[in-house]
Amino acid sequence: MRRRIVTLTVLAAVLATSLFGLPLAIGALWYFRTHTTSALERAADGTAVGVSDALAAGEPFQVPENEDGAEVGVYDPKGHLLAGVGPPTADDVVRGVTASRSDMLNQKVGDEDVLAVPVLTGARLTGIVRAALPRSALTRDVGVTWLVMAGCAIGAVLASWLVARRIAARLTRPLEDLACAAARLGEGDFSARSRRSAIPEIDRVGAALDVTATRIGETLERERAFSAEASHQLRTPLAGLRLQLESALETPGRDPYAAIRAGITAADRLERTVEDLLALSRERRSPRDELDLPALLAELRDVPLPDHRELRLEITDPPPARASAPAVRQVLAVLLDNAVNHGEGTITVRARDAGGALAVDVVDEGPDLGERDPFSDHTPGGHGIGLRLARSLAEAEGGRLRLSRPDPPTFTLLLPEAPSS
């Protein structure tokens, strides 16, 4: 592109210079020819005026000097050179004036421009003045002028070439930066950004590319985070299903149908978890229906608990709320799993009115969490990954998830109250 811009600019400069210079060169040639003729006229007329009286009286005379450097000779009517510089006998120009009695005759003779004028006394021809200038002078003047014009044209083309290179570099460098940024973006580097060039059109393209890179990077980061968090959510029911099957194998006398039923229940719960996660990943901003809270809380009774743990549900006149049921189900599943794996004693799930919001508390009798932030705690067991997913799901539904009390550990899900119809 850079070479193309330079080439087109130079061609445009050459074309403009040619269109302007050729008529100017022809005009210069015409000017110098006209100037030569005028110089010959001045020299011949001045000499004719100066020698007319001497020719009429038949007296000797001298040819006066002229300022134009012309060679001037005076001839009698018979064609003999009387004074000055010229051929000894009349040439065709002098004879033409003698024969035609014209006021002036201008011709090219050899390598000279020759002009002859008659000298008249009354109606009688007393002589002919011949003025000549070598054509080399005309050629020299025209050649010098054309050389100067050619030099100016070459200088103009050279200047246009330099300017074109600078403009091409200024135009192509931002485009090359955009190409590099696009290549880095294609290679997966979503931090690639293009530099601004102070060219509005190119900067708008760069800004659009930067916005695209930012959006792709954020989308990919969200997908990666969601995949990691979703895998954590799936790992817990898979582990529970595996434990139930291993327990059935290690107890030969146990009713196999009970283990099969428990496995089917766990598989159904796992399938529902997968469906919920897929729905959330696709429709996290879908319209929300009124939440069937009692049905969601009743589903928690089917979650298998260790033999020494107990689940208690408390519903104290909670207000209606609009939220995605899969999102709330996953948040409660994360909180219950967190209480089972990291807490102790009885687990209490309490739904209540929090003054314009629905509050769902998940409380266990585990140790005091102190100043530790459970949402950012990275333990080898993955504690905190599920809580971060639960908090992001709650915020996507317009609610909040927070640790309301560290002792006993109490996590509270807040959802905005549904407006009355």
Rosetta blueprint (number, residue, H / E / L):
1 M L
2 R H
3 R H
4 R H
5 I H
6 V H
7 T H
8 L H
9 T H
10 V H
11 L H
12 A H
13 A H
14 V H
15 L H
16 A H
17 T H
18 S H
19 L H
20 F H
21 G H
22 L H
23 P H
24 L H
25 A H
26 I H
27 G H
28 A H
29 L H
30 W H
31 Y H
32 F H
33 R H
34 T H
35 H H
36 T H
37 T H
38 S H
39 A H
40 L H
41 E H
42 R H
43 A H
44 A H
45 D H
46 G H
47 T H
48 A H
49 V H
50 G H
51 V H
52 S H
53 D H
54 A H
55 L H
56 A H
57 A H
58 G L
59 E L
60 P L
61 F L
62 Q L
63 V L
64 P L
65 E L
66 N L
67 E L
68 D L
69 G L
70 A L
71 E E
72 V E
73 G E
74 V E
75 Y E
76 D L
77 P L
78 K L
79 G L
80 H E
81 L E
82 L E
83 A E
84 G E
85 V L
86 G L
87 P L
88 P L
89 T E
90 A L
91 D L
92 D H
93 V H
94 V H
95 R H
96 G H
97 V H
98 T H
99 A H
100 S H
101 R L
102 S L
103 D L
104 M L
105 L E
106 N E
107 Q E
108 K E
109 V E
110 G L
111 D L
112 E E
113 D E
114 V E
115 L E
116 A E
117 V E
118 P E
119 V E
120 L E
121 T E
122 G L
123 A L
124 R E
125 L E
126 T E
127 G E
128 I E
129 V E
130 R E
131 A E
132 A E
133 L E
134 P E
135 R H
136 S H
137 A H
138 L H
139 T H
140 R H
141 D H
142 V H
143 G H
144 V H
145 T H
146 W H
147 L H
148 V H
149 M H
150 A H
151 G H
152 C H
153 A H
154 I H
155 G H
156 A H
157 V H
158 L H
159 A H
160 S H
161 W H
162 L H
163 V H
164 A H
165 R H
166 R H
167 I H
168 A H
169 A H
170 R H
171 L H
172 T H
173 R H
174 P H
175 L H
176 E H
177 D H
178 L H
179 A H
180 C H
181 A H
182 A H
183 A H
184 R H
185 L H
186 G H
187 E L
188 G L
189 D L
190 F L
191 S L
192 A L
193 R L
194 S L
195 R L
196 R L
197 S L
198 A L
199 I L
200 P H
201 E H
202 I H
203 D H
204 R H
205 V H
206 G H
207 A H
208 A H
209 L H
210 D H
211 V H
212 T H
213 A H
214 T H
215 R H
216 I H
217 G H
218 E H
219 T H
220 L H
221 E H
222 R H
223 E H
224 R H
225 A H
226 F H
227 S H
228 A H
229 E H
230 A H
231 S H
232 H H
233 Q H
234 L H
235 R H
236 T H
237 P H
238 L H
239 A H
240 G H
241 L H
242 R H
243 L H
244 Q H
245 L H
246 E H
247 S H
248 A H
249 L H
250 E H
251 T L
252 P L
253 G L
254 R L
255 D L
256 P H
257 Y H
258 A H
259 A H
260 I H
261 R H
262 A H
263 G H
264 I H
265 T H
266 A H
267 A H
268 D H
269 R H
270 L H
271 E H
272 R H
273 T H
274 V H
275 E H
276 D H
277 L H
278 L H
279 A H
280 L H
281 S H
282 R H
283 E L
284 R L
285 R L
286 S L
287 P L
288 R L
289 D L
290 E E
291 L L
292 D L
293 L H
294 P H
295 A H
296 L H
297 L H
298 A H
299 E H
300 L H
301 R H
302 D H
303 V L
304 P L
305 L L
306 P L
307 D L
308 H L
309 R L
310 E L
311 L E
312 R E
313 L E
314 E E
315 I E
316 T E
317 D L
318 P L
319 P L
320 P L
321 A E
322 R E
323 A L
324 S L
325 A H
326 P H
327 A H
328 V H
329 R H
330 Q H
331 V H
332 L H
333 A H
334 V H
335 L H
336 L H
337 D H
338 N H
339 A H
340 V H
341 N H
342 H H
343 G L
344 E L
345 G L
346 T L
347 I E
348 T E
349 V E
350 R E
351 A E
352 R E
353 D E
354 A L
355 G L
356 G L
357 A E
358 L E
359 A E
360 V E
361 D E
362 V E
363 V E
364 D L
365 E L
366 G L
367 P L
368 D L
369 L L
370 G L
371 E L
372 R L
373 D L
374 P L
375 F L
376 S L
377 D L
378 H L
379 T L
380 P L
381 G L
382 G L
383 H L
384 G L
385 I H
386 G H
387 L H
388 R H
389 L H
390 A H
391 R H
392 S H
393 L H
394 A H
395 E H
396 A H
397 E L
398 G L
399 G L
400 R E
401 L E
402 R E
403 L E
404 S E
405 R E
406 P E
407 D L
408 P L
409 P E
410 T E
411 F E
412 T E
413 L E
414 L E
415 L E
416 P E
417 E E
418 A L
419 P L
420 S L
421 S L
